[in-house]
Amino acid sequence: MNTVITIGRQYGSAGREIGQKVAEYFDIKYYDKDLLTRAAKESGFCEEMIQNHDERPTNSFLYNLVMDTYSFGYNNSSFVDMPISHKVFLAQFDTIKKIADEGPCVIVGRCADYALADRANVIDLFIFGNEECKIKRVMELYGLTEAKAKDMMIKKDKQRQSYYNYYSSKKWGRADSYDLCINSSVLGVEGTVKLITQYVEDFEKKNYKKAAD
């Protein structure tokens, strides 16, 4: 096993649970919220600050400025003047790269697919679902009414979409941004996990064969 799996997901699609089960199947590490703890530790930011900016966009984001600063490193003077939200993004960006350097794993959200775009051993997935199924799941998880569950789902997805579209050069949820997009409502959690593990195993065989050739 040498593959890093990134998962983008709609709110209520069970993307997190699916990611955990895929990681368990392959006996590899799983990163979601704990990625923030590590990013805080390695960057020097307090964890609360990183959590407050987690997958939340900023309307003033200047993509080229951040990428230029990133390429020159943190010592660049423009990094000092950069808004906190940009610094937090870069801290997560660095942590994602370090995590991927350490071996196969599953990383959920946080533009991980974009951070690792130059690597051949990465599979980028997007999990979505039917609205009715997603609302029902959110209602059950958080004890909400149907209306509140729907409002939360719309708000969270807007945040994730805006964050991803600001911080990457791709479009959140669009098929050509990923290797595989799966409607988890069709097969359910276990069926979706089975589909993903089969996909990853076939990907590994293909890459291993290339290496052997």
C-alpha positions as CSV (number, residue, x, y, z in Angstrom):
1,M,0.0,0.0,0.0
2,N,1.5,3.3,-1.1
3,T,-1.5,5.4,-2.0
4,V,-2.6,8.6,-0.4
5,I,-6.4,9.0,-0.6
6,T,-8.0,12.5,-0.4
7,I,-11.7,12.9,0.1
8,G,-13.8,16.0,-0.6
9,R,-17.4,15.6,0.6
10,Q,-20.8,17.2,0.7
11,Y,-22.2,17.8,4.2
12,G,-24.3,14.8,5.3
13,S,-22.9,12.5,2.6
14,A,-21.0,10.3,5.2
15,G,-17.7,11.3,3.7
16,R,-16.0,11.3,7.1
17,E,-17.3,7.9,8.1
18,I,-16.5,6.4,4.7
19,G,-12.9,7.8,4.9
20,Q,-12.5,6.3,8.4
21,K,-13.7,2.9,7.2
22,V,-11.4,3.0,4.1
23,A,-8.4,3.8,6.4
24,E,-9.4,0.9,8.7
25,Y,-9.6,-1.5,5.7
26,F,-6.1,-0.7,4.5
27,D,-4.8,-0.2,8.1
28,I,-3.5,3.3,7.3
29,K,-3.7,6.6,9.1
30,Y,-6.8,8.8,8.9
31,Y,-6.6,12.6,9.1
32,D,-9.5,15.0,9.6
33,K,-9.7,17.3,12.6
34,D,-6.4,15.9,14.0
35,L,-4.7,17.5,11.0
36,L,-5.5,20.8,12.6
37,T,-3.9,19.8,15.9
38,R,-0.7,18.9,14.0
39,A,-0.8,22.0,11.9
40,A,-1.0,24.1,15.0
41,K,1.8,22.3,16.7
42,E,4.1,22.6,13.7
43,S,3.3,26.1,12.7
44,G,3.2,27.7,16.2
45,F,-0.4,28.9,15.8
46,C,-2.8,28.1,18.6
47,E,-5.2,25.3,17.8
48,E,-8.2,27.4,18.4
49,M,-7.1,29.9,15.7
50,I,-6.7,27.2,13.2
51,Q,-10.0,25.7,14.0
52,N,-11.7,29.0,13.6
53,H,-10.4,29.3,10.1
54,D,-10.9,25.6,9.2
55,E,-12.5,25.3,5.7
56,R,-13.8,28.8,5.9
57,P,-13.1,31.2,3.0
58,T,-12.1,34.8,3.2
59,N,-13.5,37.2,0.6
60,S,-10.2,39.1,0.5
61,F,-8.2,36.1,-0.5
62,L,-5.5,36.9,-3.0
63,Y,-4.5,33.6,-4.6
64,N,-1.4,34.7,-6.4
65,L,0.0,36.5,-3.3
66,V,-0.3,33.5,-1.2
67,M,1.2,31.1,-3.7
68,D,4.1,33.5,-4.4
69,T,4.7,33.7,-0.6
70,Y,4.5,30.0,-0.3
71,S,7.0,29.4,-3.0
72,F,9.5,31.8,-1.3
73,G,8.9,30.4,2.2
74,Y,7.8,31.9,5.5
75,N,10.7,34.2,5.8
76,N,9.4,36.4,2.9
77,S,8.4,39.8,4.3
78,S,5.0,39.7,2.6
79,F,4.1,36.6,4.8
80,V,4.3,38.9,7.9
81,D,1.7,41.2,6.4
82,M,-0.6,38.4,5.3
83,P,-4.0,38.0,6.9
84,I,-4.3,35.2,9.5
85,S,-6.6,33.2,7.4
86,H,-3.9,33.0,4.7
87,K,-1.3,31.9,7.1
88,V,-3.5,29.2,8.6
89,F,-4.1,27.9,5.0
90,L,-0.4,27.7,4.4
91,A,0.2,26.0,7.7
92,Q,-2.4,23.3,6.8
93,F,-0.9,23.1,3.2
94,D,2.5,22.3,4.7
95,T,1.2,19.8,7.2
96,I,-0.7,17.9,4.4
97,K,2.5,17.6,2.4
98,K,4.4,16.3,5.4
99,I,1.7,13.8,6.2
100,A,1.8,12.5,2.6
101,D,5.6,12.2,2.8
102,E,5.2,9.8,5.8
103,G,3.2,7.2,3.9
104,P,-0.2,6.1,2.8
105,C,-3.2,7.6,4.5
106,V,-6.7,9.1,4.1
107,I,-7.0,12.9,4.3
108,V,-10.5,14.5,4.4
109,G,-11.1,18.0,3.1
110,R,-8.9,21.0,3.4
111,C,-7.8,21.1,-0.2
112,A,-5.6,18.1,0.3
113,D,-6.1,17.1,-3.3
114,Y,-4.7,20.4,-4.4
115,A,-1.8,20.4,-2.0
116,L,-0.8,17.0,-3.4
117,A,-1.6,17.6,-7.0
118,D,2.0,17.0,-8.2
119,R,2.2,13.4,-6.7
120,A,1.5,10.3,-8.7
121,N,0.5,8.1,-5.8
122,V,-2.6,10.1,-4.8
123,I,-6.3,9.3,-5.5
124,D,-8.7,12.2,-5.2
125,L,-12.3,11.3,-4.4
126,F,-15.5,13.3,-3.9
127,I,-18.4,11.9,-2.0
128,F,-21.9,13.4,-2.6
129,G,-25.4,12.3,-1.9
130,N,-29.1,12.7,-2.6
131,E,-30.5,15.7,-0.6
132,E,-33.2,13.6,1.2
133,C,-30.6,11.1,2.4
134,K,-28.2,13.8,3.5
135,I,-30.9,15.7,5.4
136,K,-32.0,12.5,7.2
137,R,-28.4,11.8,8.2
138,V,-27.9,15.3,9.6
139,M,-31.2,15.1,11.5
140,E,-30.2,11.8,13.1
141,L,-26.7,12.8,13.9
142,Y,-27.5,16.1,15.6
143,G,-31.2,15.7,16.6
144,L,-32.3,18.6,14.3
145,T,-35.6,19.3,12.6
146,E,-35.7,18.8,8.8
147,A,-35.6,22.5,8.2
148,K,-32.6,23.1,10.5
149,A,-30.8,20.1,9.1
150,K,-31.3,21.5,5.5
151,D,-30.1,25.0,6.5
152,M,-27.0,23.6,8.2
153,M,-26.3,21.4,5.1
154,I,-26.6,24.3,2.7
155,K,-24.4,26.6,4.9
156,K,-21.7,24.0,5.4
157,D,-21.5,23.1,1.7
158,K,-21.3,26.8,0.8
159,Q,-18.4,27.3,3.2
160,R,-16.6,24.2,1.8
161,Q,-17.2,25.3,-1.8
162,S,-16.1,28.8,-1.3
163,Y,-13.0,27.7,0.6
164,Y,-12.0,25.2,-2.0
165,N,-12.6,27.5,-4.9
166,Y,-10.6,30.3,-3.3
167,Y,-7.6,28.2,-2.2
168,S,-7.3,25.9,-5.2
169,S,-7.4,26.3,-9.0
170,K,-10.2,23.8,-9.3
171,K,-13.9,23.7,-8.7
172,W,-15.4,22.0,-5.6
173,G,-17.6,19.1,-6.5
174,R,-17.0,19.2,-10.2
175,A,-16.2,15.9,-11.7
176,D,-13.0,17.0,-13.5
177,S,-11.5,18.2,-10.2
178,Y,-11.3,14.6,-9.0
179,D,-10.4,11.0,-10.0
180,L,-13.7,9.6,-8.8
181,C,-17.0,11.1,-7.7
182,I,-19.4,8.8,-5.8
183,N,-23.0,9.2,-4.8
184,S,-23.0,7.5,-1.4
185,S,-26.8,7.4,-1.3
186,V,-26.8,4.7,-4.0
187,L,-24.7,2.0,-2.3
188,G,-24.8,3.3,1.3
189,V,-21.7,3.6,3.5
190,E,-20.5,0.0,3.3
191,G,-21.1,-0.3,-0.4
192,T,-19.3,3.0,-1.1
193,V,-16.3,1.8,1.1
194,K,-16.2,-1.4,-0.9
195,L,-16.3,0.5,-4.2
196,I,-13.4,2.8,-3.1
197,T,-11.2,0.0,-1.7
198,Q,-11.6,-1.9,-5.0
199,Y,-10.7,1.2,-6.9
200,V,-7.6,1.8,-4.8
201,E,-6.5,-1.8,-5.1
202,D,-6.8,-1.7,-8.9
203,F,-4.9,1.6,-8.9
204,E,-2.2,0.1,-6.8
205,K,-1.9,-2.9,-9.1
206,K,-1.6,-0.7,-12.1
207,N,1.0,1.5,-10.6
208,Y,3.0,-1.5,-9.3
209,K,2.9,-3.1,-12.8
210,K,4.2,0.2,-14.2
211,A,7.0,0.2,-11.7
212,A,7.9,-3.4,-12.4
213,D,7.9,-2.8,-16.1
